[in-house]
Amino acid sequence: MNVVAEMFLEAPVAPVAIWIVLMLLSLPALLMLASPQAIRDPHRAALNTFGFLRRHHEARERRQNEAVAAVRYAGEVAVAADRAVLAAQRWHETWQHADDHATRAWQQWQDAERQVTRLRAAAAFRPAWSPRTPSEYADRERFLHRTVHAAVARGDLPADALTSLGFDAGRHPVEQELAVQRAVAAHRQELCLSAQAAEQTAWHDAQLAVATRDSLRRAATEAMAQATALRRDLPRHATTAAPARGRSWVQQTA
């Protein structure tokens, strides 16, 4: 004990150290004397004092946890918003492809209809006769097969068109060509309607992706603002990378 006393008395900062020790030792007594209730019931006053300190510590921990959670949430929402931006771009590209396909399908349908009109006019002047020999019938049948197979190869008819559409091999080649072209126009109409339905679906999905992107942008901005407001309550060891990233995201997508 004498050694400690000599250190306090001989050190250059001895007076300051002595005052600090005395203040720490007298703090509980000062707190008790500050309240008349403490004089009557020192035990309860001590419990209240330490209870206040405990509540203060718990409140500080609660604020720190809220700040950490806000920072983490801001980072997660910012990542989700970035992904939503990319998703909206991909859905927009998908819709563009579907729109281009629908435009081409409509044009092909119109071209097929114009070809039907041309062949109908040509069929009005064709000579009317039926095949008179097996050889002539075979020639007409071969012409029909070549015409149908060529349309299938171009994608104008389905692969089973020769058996499913019921073409008459005994008709005049001009009538056969007109019948095939009518089937082509009907098939192109079906493809056009299917492409238009796909375009409408892609448009709906693209608009939904845009709405999701905008919603996450707003959520990311709000979360970043909340995390920034709570930054002062972060523990010293906690990272602040998430709010900083959030600010960067807002600047890039504003």
KAJOVEN-V949601 format. One record per residue. N is the residue number from 1. RES is the residue in one small letter. PSI is psi in degrees with one decimal (* if undefined). OMEGA is omega in whole degrees, -180 to 180 (999 if undefined). BURIAL is I if it has 16 or more other ideal C-beta (glycine too) atoms within 10 Angstrom, else O. Layout:
BEGIN
n=(N	N)
res=(RES	RES)
psi=(PSI	PSI)
omega=(OMEGA	OMEGA)
burial=(BURIAL	BURIAL)
END
This chain:
BEGIN
n=(1	2	3	4	5	6	7	8	9	10	11	12	13	14	15	16	17	18	19	20	21	22	23	24	25	26	27	28	29	30	31	32	33	34	35	36	37	38	39	40	41	42	43	44	45	46	47	48	49	50	51	52	53	54	55	56	57	58	59	60	61	62	63	64	65	66	67	68	69	70	71	72	73	74	75	76	77	78	79	80	81	82	83	84	85	86	87	88	89	90	91	92	93	94	95	96	97	98	99	100	101	102	103	104	105	106	107	108	109	110	111	112	113	114	115	116	117	118	119	120	121	122	123	124	125	126	127	128	129	130	131	132	133	134	135	136	137	138	139	140	141	142	143	144	145	146	147	148	149	150	151	152	153	154	155	156	157	158	159	160	161	162	163	164	165	166	167	168	169	170	171	172	173	174	175	176	177	178	179	180	181	182	183	184	185	186	187	188	189	190	191	192	193	194	195	196	197	198	199	200	201	202	203	204	205	206	207	208	209	210	211	212	213	214	215	216	217	218	219	220	221	222	223	224	225	226	227	228	229	230	231	232	233	234	235	236	237	238	239	240	241	242	243	244	245	246	247	248	249	250	251	252	253	254)
res=(m	n	v	v	a	e	m	f	l	e	a	p	v	a	p	v	a	i	w	i	v	l	m	l	l	s	l	p	a	l	l	m	l	a	s	p	q	a	i	r	d	p	h	r	a	a	l	n	t	f	g	f	l	r	r	h	h	e	a	r	e	r	r	q	n	e	a	v	a	a	v	r	y	a	g	e	v	a	v	a	a	d	r	a	v	l	a	a	q	r	w	h	e	t	w	q	h	a	d	d	h	a	t	r	a	w	q	q	w	q	d	a	e	r	q	v	t	r	l	r	a	a	a	a	f	r	p	a	w	s	p	r	t	p	s	e	y	a	d	r	e	r	f	l	h	r	t	v	h	a	a	v	a	r	g	d	l	p	a	d	a	l	t	s	l	g	f	d	a	g	r	h	p	v	e	q	e	l	a	v	q	r	a	v	a	a	h	r	q	e	l	c	l	s	a	q	a	a	e	q	t	a	w	h	d	a	q	l	a	v	a	t	r	d	s	l	r	r	a	a	t	e	a	m	a	q	a	t	a	l	r	r	d	l	p	r	h	a	t	t	a	a	p	a	r	g	r	s	w	v	q	q	t	a)
psi=(-38.4	-33.7	-41.9	-42.4	-41.7	-36.3	-44.0	-39.0	-32.5	-22.3	151.9	-29.7	23.3	-47.1	-42.3	-44.2	-39.6	-42.3	-38.4	-44.3	-42.9	-38.7	-41.4	-38.6	-30.9	-5.7	-48.3	-40.2	-39.1	-40.1	-38.3	-41.2	-22.4	-15.3	130.1	-32.8	-33.9	-31.6	-40.2	-35.2	81.4	-35.0	-45.5	-38.0	-40.3	-42.1	-41.7	-39.6	-48.9	-29.7	-39.2	-42.7	-38.5	-42.7	-37.8	-41.6	-42.3	-39.8	-38.6	-42.2	-38.2	-42.2	-38.3	-42.4	-40.0	-39.1	-43.0	-44.2	-39.5	-40.7	-44.8	-42.9	-39.7	-40.7	-41.6	-41.6	-35.5	-40.9	-43.9	-38.0	-40.1	-43.2	-36.2	-34.7	-46.0	-40.2	-40.9	-38.0	-43.2	-41.9	-34.4	-40.9	-39.4	-42.4	-39.8	-43.1	-43.0	-38.1	-42.2	-41.3	-41.1	-38.4	-44.4	-40.4	-39.8	-42.1	-40.6	-36.1	-45.5	-39.8	-40.1	-39.1	-40.1	-35.3	-36.2	-44.3	-42.3	-44.5	-31.5	-41.0	-37.7	-36.4	-21.3	-20.5	10.1	150.0	134.2	104.3	154.9	157.3	131.9	-15.4	155.6	-33.3	-41.5	-38.8	-40.1	-37.7	-43.2	-37.4	-42.7	-39.2	-42.4	-44.2	-42.5	-41.6	-44.2	-44.8	-36.6	-40.5	-38.9	-42.0	-34.0	-11.4	12.5	-18.5	154.6	164.3	-29.4	22.9	-35.6	-35.1	-26.4	-23.2	-10.3	48.6	147.7	111.6	-14.9	-5.1	165.0	145.2	-36.3	-42.6	-38.1	-46.0	-38.4	-41.8	-41.6	-42.2	-35.7	-40.3	-37.8	-45.4	-40.9	-40.5	-40.9	-32.5	-43.1	-42.9	-36.8	-45.3	-39.6	-41.1	-37.9	-38.8	-40.6	-36.8	-39.6	-40.0	-43.7	-37.6	-42.8	-44.2	-38.2	-41.2	-38.1	-39.5	-37.2	-42.8	-40.9	-42.2	-47.5	-38.7	-42.9	-30.8	-47.6	-42.7	-39.1	-39.0	-44.3	-42.2	-39.2	-40.0	-41.7	-42.1	-37.6	-38.8	-29.9	4.4	-33.8	-20.4	0.6	142.4	158.2	-32.4	-7.7	145.2	149.9	22.8	-34.3	-48.8	-37.1	-40.5	-37.5	-42.3	-41.1	-40.8	-42.2	-39.8	-35.2	-30.5	5.9	*)
omega=(179	180	179	-180	179	179	179	-174	-175	-178	180	-177	-176	-180	-179	-180	-180	179	180	180	-180	180	179	-180	-177	-177	178	-180	179	179	179	-179	-179	-178	176	179	180	179	-178	-177	-177	-178	179	179	178	178	179	-180	179	175	177	178	180	179	178	179	179	179	178	177	179	178	178	179	178	179	179	179	180	178	180	-180	179	178	-179	180	178	178	179	179	177	179	179	177	179	179	178	177	-180	179	177	177	177	178	179	178	179	179	177	180	179	178	179	180	178	-180	178	177	179	177	179	178	178	177	176	179	-180	-179	177	178	179	-179	-180	-178	-177	177	-176	171	178	179	-176	-179	175	179	179	178	179	177	179	179	177	177	179	-179	180	-178	-179	-179	178	178	177	-180	179	-175	-179	-180	175	-174	-178	-174	-175	-178	-174	-175	173	177	179	-178	-179	-178	-180	180	178	178	177	-180	177	179	178	-178	175	176	177	-180	179	179	179	176	178	178	179	179	178	179	178	177	177	178	178	177	179	178	178	179	179	178	177	178	177	179	177	178	-178	179	179	175	179	180	179	179	179	-179	178	179	179	179	178	180	-178	-176	-177	-180	-180	173	-176	-177	-176	178	178	-177	-176	178	179	177	178	178	178	-179	-179	179	-178	-172	-179	999)
burial=(O	O	O	O	O	O	O	O	O	O	O	O	O	O	O	O	O	O	O	O	O	O	O	O	O	O	O	O	O	O	O	I	O	O	O	O	O	I	O	O	O	O	O	O	I	O	O	I	I	O	O	O	O	O	O	O	O	O	O	O	O	O	O	I	O	O	I	I	O	I	I	O	I	I	I	O	I	I	I	O	I	I	O	I	I	O	I	I	O	O	I	I	O	I	I	O	O	I	I	O	I	I	O	O	I	I	O	I	I	O	O	I	I	O	I	I	O	O	I	O	O	O	O	O	O	O	O	O	O	O	I	O	O	O	O	O	O	O	O	I	I	O	O	I	O	O	I	I	O	O	I	I	O	O	O	I	I	O	O	O	I	I	O	O	I	O	I	O	I	O	I	I	O	O	I	I	I	I	I	I	I	I	I	I	I	I	I	I	I	O	I	I	O	O	I	I	O	I	I	O	O	I	I	O	I	I	O	O	I	I	O	I	I	O	O	I	I	O	I	I	I	O	I	I	I	I	I	I	O	I	O	O	I	I	O	O	O	O	O	O	O	I	I	I	I	I	I	O	I	I	O	O	O	O)
END
